[in-house]
Amino acid sequence: MFETARAEEIRRLQDRIRGMQRTRLADRTLPTSEALAELLPEGALAAGGSYVVDGSTALALELLREPSRAGSWCAVVGVPDLGLEAAAAAGLDLERLVLVPQPGDQWLSVVSALVDAVAVVLVQPPARARVGDAAASRLASRLRQREAVLVSTRDWPRAHARLSVAESDWAGIGAGFGHLAARQVTVASSSPSWQGRTRSRRLWLPDATGAVSPVVGRAAGERTAVPAPLRALG
């Protein structure tokens, strides 16, 4: 009974989203964060592609931000700690966002159903879940048919690219005063299409305004002063 009700709810959601979606994707890529574009094989999110983001929900959400701002529907599955306030802070349009925090054992079926209705699905598979090659192939075919994108926070077969936070440094505290104002990270990227080569970029995640932006300095690995004044405590 519960699964029947869930399936009916998803069907109603699909109908609603199709009615509200502005346009079908005309290009083979989706709007992509400038900070992350050079870390992706096509220089953008490829329609029909799947991506893995290790070690940072904020980094995964950054891949959804530009499609959401452009008017596309997005969905987040299996991330119970993500609420509406956090989603809004990440730059997502709450009017075109579907949250399924607790999909249970049917998480893959939920993802598959949402791919039929939204442009980008972010999923955090259960810790011990394993996606078989056959299931991944079926979902990949559906992604291509719908020109949608899948972003997974855990391993996914034949992903187009894998992004991971290789290094992280918080900035803002000096001599025992101030507060944590921003974080610099090194994001490393790999892709089967690069034949073993990798790319990396130094980013603010977040910067002092809460956004994700490239670190501007004489070198990508150089620690740069945080671009905001510190707030004294006491």
KEGU-994140 format. One line per field, with one value per residue (C-alpha): residue in one letter; x, y, z. Coordinates in steps of 0.05 Angstrom, whole numbers, padded with zeros to 5 digits, always signed. Layout:
BEGIN
rest = A,...
X = X,...
Y = Y,...
Z = Z,...
***
This chain:
BEGIN
rest = M,F,E,T,A,R,A,E,E,I,R,R,L,Q,D,R,I,R,G,M,Q,R,T,R,L,A,D,R,T,L,P,T,S,E,A,L,A,E,L,L,P,E,G,A,L,A,A,G,G,S,Y,V,V,D,G,S,T,A,L,A,L,E,L,L,R,E,P,S,R,A,G,S,W,C,A,V,V,G,V,P,D,L,G,L,E,A,A,A,A,A,G,L,D,L,E,R,L,V,L,V,P,Q,P,G,D,Q,W,L,S,V,V,S,A,L,V,D,A,V,A,V,V,L,V,Q,P,P,A,R,A,R,V,G,D,A,A,A,S,R,L,A,S,R,L,R,Q,R,E,A,V,L,V,S,T,R,D,W,P,R,A,H,A,R,L,S,V,A,E,S,D,W,A,G,I,G,A,G,F,G,H,L,A,A,R,Q,V,T,V,A,S,S,S,P,S,W,Q,G,R,T,R,S,R,R,L,W,L,P,D,A,T,G,A,V,S,P,V,V,G,R,A,A,G,E,R,T,A,V,P,A,P,L,R,A,L,G
X = +00000,+00056,+00095,+00031,+00018,+00091,+00087,+00023,+00054,+00114,+00068,+00030,+00096,+00120,+00056,+00062,+00135,+00124,+00070,+00115,+00181,+00197,+00232,+00264,+00339,+00359,+00433,+00473,+00499,+00467,+00485,+00545,+00580,+00639,+00680,+00671,+00666,+00740,+00738,+00687,+00704,+00657,+00670,+00598,+00548,+00532,+00459,+00452,+00514,+00528,+00578,+00607,+00624,+00665,+00672,+00628,+00553,+00566,+00607,+00552,+00499,+00542,+00531,+00456,+00458,+00464,+00412,+00365,+00377,+00364,+00294,+00306,+00275,+00324,+00316,+00356,+00347,+00373,+00403,+00362,+00406,+00390,+00332,+00299,+00342,+00406,+00381,+00364,+00432,+00464,+00428,+00373,+00304,+00258,+00198,+00231,+00263,+00241,+00269,+00262,+00303,+00284,+00271,+00284,+00302,+00267,+00317,+00339,+00267,+00254,+00315,+00293,+00224,+00251,+00297,+00234,+00213,+00271,+00336,+00385,+00380,+00429,+00429,+00464,+00458,+00454,+00524,+00524,+00485,+00517,+00491,+00499,+00521,+00454,+00416,+00466,+00459,+00384,+00387,+00441,+00395,+00339,+00385,+00403,+00331,+00309,+00373,+00379,+00439,+00454,+00501,+00519,+00556,+00581,+00610,+00571,+00588,+00617,+00611,+00631,+00674,+00691,+00703,+00734,+00760,+00834,+00854,+00816,+00836,+00791,+00809,+00788,+00819,+00883,+00920,+00861,+00810,+00757,+00713,+00716,+00699,+00714,+00745,+00795,+00793,+00831,+00782,+00811,+00775,+00784,+00748,+00754,+00759,+00823,+00861,+00890,+00902,+00871,+00854,+00852,+00830,+00834,+00766,+00732,+00679,+00648,+00678,+00663,+00596,+00575,+00586,+00633,+00687,+00758,+00816,+00851,+00925,+00994,+00986,+00928,+00960,+00979,+00941,+00906,+00881,+00807,+00770,+00731,+00747,+00747,+00695,+00724,+00693,+00676
Y = +00000,+00048,+00035,+00043,+00110,+00131,+00112,+00151,+00211,+00208,+00203,+00265,+00301,+00282,+00310,+00375,+00386,+00371,+00423,+00476,+00461,+00521,+00487,+00421,+00423,+00448,+00437,+00377,+00412,+00445,+00512,+00499,+00535,+00575,+00552,+00478,+00482,+00469,+00407,+00373,+00336,+00378,+00442,+00435,+00385,+00339,+00322,+00248,+00245,+00218,+00248,+00229,+00280,+00254,+00287,+00349,+00358,+00432,+00415,+00369,+00423,+00472,+00428,+00439,+00513,+00539,+00492,+00512,+00586,+00576,+00549,+00473,+00427,+00392,+00336,+00314,+00242,+00210,+00271,+00278,+00334,+00380,+00426,+00482,+00535,+00500,+00489,+00562,+00582,+00538,+00579,+00530,+00553,+00523,+00530,+00479,+00433,+00363,+00336,+00262,+00256,+00185,+00142,+00077,+00013,+00038,+00096,+00073,+00068,+00138,+00164,+00130,+00160,+00230,+00226,+00225,+00292,+00335,+00360,+00342,+00290,+00290,+00224,+00199,+00123,+00084,+00070,-00004,+00001,-00025,-00005,-00062,-00053,-00073,-00023,+00031,+00017,+00022,+00088,+00114,+00100,+00137,+00196,+00201,+00196,+00251,+00292,+00293,+00292,+00248,+00270,+00217,+00228,+00156,+00109,+00102,+00056,+00090,+00160,+00215,+00248,+00244,+00306,+00303,+00351,+00335,+00390,+00438,+00499,+00546,+00619,+00676,+00662,+00699,+00703,+00674,+00725,+00727,+00672,+00621,+00664,+00621,+00555,+00541,+00473,+00437,+00400,+00344,+00315,+00252,+00224,+00161,+00205,+00236,+00170,+00173,+00247,+00290,+00363,+00405,+00475,+00516,+00542,+00581,+00532,+00577,+00646,+00703,+00715,+00642,+00629,+00582,+00618,+00607,+00627,+00687,+00688,+00680,+00605,+00558,+00524,+00589,+00607,+00673,+00723,+00716,+00770,+00798,+00832,+00791,+00801,+00810,+00768,+00794
Z = +00000,+00019,-00045,-00087,-00055,-00067,-00140,-00149,-00115,-00162,-00223,-00201,-00191,-00260,-00292,-00253,-00271,-00345,-00345,-00313,-00347,-00391,-00448,-00465,-00465,-00534,-00526,-00504,-00442,-00382,-00350,-00306,-00250,-00277,-00218,-00238,-00314,-00329,-00284,-00329,-00394,-00438,-00399,-00375,-00349,-00407,-00417,-00406,-00363,-00293,-00244,-00177,-00124,-00065,+00002,-00003,-00007,-00019,-00081,-00106,-00096,-00136,-00197,-00188,-00177,-00248,-00279,-00223,-00234,-00308,-00292,-00294,-00242,-00195,-00144,-00084,-00061,+00003,+00036,+00101,+00129,+00070,+00088,+00049,+00083,+00064,-00007,-00014,+00013,-00041,-00094,-00112,-00134,-00082,-00129,-00176,-00126,-00104,-00038,-00022,+00042,+00061,-00002,+00035,-00002,-00065,-00074,-00143,-00167,-00140,-00177,-00241,-00236,-00223,-00283,-00325,-00297,-00275,-00307,-00252,-00197,-00138,-00101,-00039,-00044,+00021,+00050,+00032,-00032,-00096,-00164,-00212,-00284,-00311,-00268,-00284,-00359,-00356,-00318,-00366,-00424,-00390,-00375,-00449,-00471,-00423,-00431,-00355,-00309,-00249,-00193,-00141,-00075,-00078,-00130,-00195,-00253,-00315,-00289,-00338,-00285,-00212,-00170,-00101,-00048,-00043,+00006,+00051,+00092,+00131,+00133,+00179,+00247,+00264,+00330,+00367,+00342,+00289,+00260,+00204,+00144,+00083,+00061,+00007,-00025,-00079,-00123,-00164,-00225,-00265,-00325,-00367,-00429,-00402,-00405,-00336,-00332,-00278,-00268,-00206,-00186,-00122,-00101,-00046,-00020,+00005,-00002,+00046,+00013,+00017,-00057,-00093,-00132,-00159,-00116,-00147,-00133,-00163,-00161,-00152,-00093,-00059,+00005,-00007,+00044,+00057,+00017,+00077,+00143,+00207,+00260,+00330,+00385,+00454
***
